[in-house]
């Protein structure tokens, strides 16, 4: 039977530290320590925080990028595609190790726990030829990441002194994180506001 060992390692530029709302690159490392090939590796997560990156240039995909690895609408069940990492093969042979690029989006604050449950199958030519149900195994991995706060926003509404029918909206944005090791410093280019049936006028 195959024996799958799983580990998740951060990109060299992360140092294991991320900010709230940050999308970052990680590596999913799969090693087959058993004596038989493993195939059809499935991954179940506790929340839709992970996406398998199939981009060849390793750029972080946009929000509208396809997530073809996901199965179903929940975004928590996906199939680990080995073909891109193993040169077209979908089987992880005994003693073989491969790394698959993944993208993780972190939220919340403090130390976050990300749970991963893997299901993999024993591959054999006999099972494929006779269309038999393959034997399978389970393994799990827990990823613990310290998440630092990034942006704090507060708003207040006050009546205008010049026009009683108008109000002044004051927005305060604080960038509260700067990590001395990673030099992570968030920035904001655009702040968008929306109102329901109320005119908006930008002030100085």
N, C-alpha and C positions, 0 to 999 in steps of 0.2 A: 504493500500500500504506500501511496505517497504521504509525505509529512511536510506540510507547508509551514514555514516560519515567516512571519510578517513583521516589518518594522517601518516606521515613517521617520524620515530625516529631513530637516529643513534645508533650504537652499543656502549656499555658502554666504550669501549676503544678509541672511536673516538673524543669525545667531540665536534662533529659537525665541525671539521676541517680536511680538506683533501688536498693532494698535486695534482699537475698536473699529469695525467696518473695513479693515484692510483686507485686500485680496493678495495673497502671496503664493509663491511657488514652493512646493515640497516634492519629495521623492518617495514613492511607495516601493519598498524593496521586498521582493518575493524570493524565497529560497526553498528549494525542494530538498529536504534532508532525508527523504524516504528512499525506497528501493524500486519505485515504479513511477511512471510518468503521471503528471497531474494535468487536468484539463477542465474547461468550463468553470472557471473561477468566478463566483458571484460575491458581491459585496453589499451588505446592508448596514446603513448608518442610522444613528439616533435622530438626526435632523439633516435637512438638505444643505449641508455646509461644505461638501466636497464635490469636486468635478474632475474627471479624468481628462487631462489635457493631451489632445492628439495633434496639436499644432507642431509643425516641424521646426519653426523658428523660435519656439519656447516663449512666445509673447503671451501675456495674459489675455485671454479672450474677453470680448466685450459682453455686456449684459444680454445682447441678442444672439450670441454665438450658439450654435446647435449643441445639444447635450445628447448625442446619439447613444452614449453608453447607458443612459438611464432607461429603466424598464418601468412603465407605469407613470402616473401623474404625480406621485409623491416626491420624486427626486431623491429618495433615500435608498432605492434598490437599483443596482447597476451591474453590468457585466464587465469584468476586467479583460480588456482586449490585449492579448499577448502578441498578436501578429505584428504590430508596429515595433515592439521592442525586440522580438525574436526573428526578425527578417522573414515574416510571412508564416511562421509556425504558430500554432495555437496550443502547443503542448510544452509544458515545463518538465524537462527530463530530470532524472535523479542527479543530484549534485550540482544542478544548474541554478544560477541566481540572475535575476533581471531587475532593472529599475524602471519604473513607470512614472512619468511626470504627472503630478496632480496639482490642482489649485484649491486652496482652502480660504474660505471667507470667515473671519472671526467677528463675533459680536459679544455684547455684554461686557463685563469687567471682572477683573480678578483672574484666578486660575480656572480655566475652562477645561472640562473633560469631554473628549470626543470618542465615541464608542464605534468600533467597527467589528462586524461579524462576517467571516468569510466561509463560504461553502465551496468545496472543490471535489472533483470526481476522479476516480481511477480510470485511466485511459488504457485500453488494450485493443489490439486488432480483432480479437475474437468477439468482444462485445460489440464493436462497430459492425463486423460482418454479419453477426447473428441478430443485431438490433436488440440486444439485451439491456436491461436497466443497469447502469453502472453503479458501483459502490461509491459512497461519498463520505467525506469527513467535514468537520467543522473546526475552525480556530478563530480566536478573537484577539483584538489589539485595542488598547486604550491609549489615547494620545492626550497628554496633559500639557496645555500651553498657557503661559502667563500672558494675559491680555491687558494692555495698559490703556487708560482713557485717552481719547484723542481730542474731541471737540465738545465743549459745553455751550449751550445756547439758552438764553433767557429773553423773554419779550414782555413788554408792558405797554398798555394803551392808556393815553391821557387825552382829555379834551383840549382842543386847540384854543389858544388865547386870542387869536385874531378872528376866528370864525367859529361860532358856537355849534354850527352844524358839522364841523369837521373834527377829526381826532388825529392824534399823532401816535404812531406806532414806533416804539423804540426797541431795537434788537441788539443784544450784546452777545458776541461770539468770543469764546475764550479757547485758545489752543493750549491745552494743559499738559502736553506730553513732549518731552525731549529726552531720549534715552542716550546717555553718554557713550555707550559702546556702539550702537547701531546708527546713531545720528538720525533717528526717525523724527521728523518734524512735519506735521501736517500743514497744509495750506488750503486756502479757499479762493476760488476765482469768481464764482457767481453765487449769489444768494437769491433764490426765487421765492416770491410770495404769491399767494392766490387768495381771492376773496369772492364771496358769493353775492352777486348783484350789488356790489359796491365799487365805485370808481377808485382808482389808485393813482397817486401822484407822488413821484419821488422827490424827497426833500434833501437838503444839505445838512 
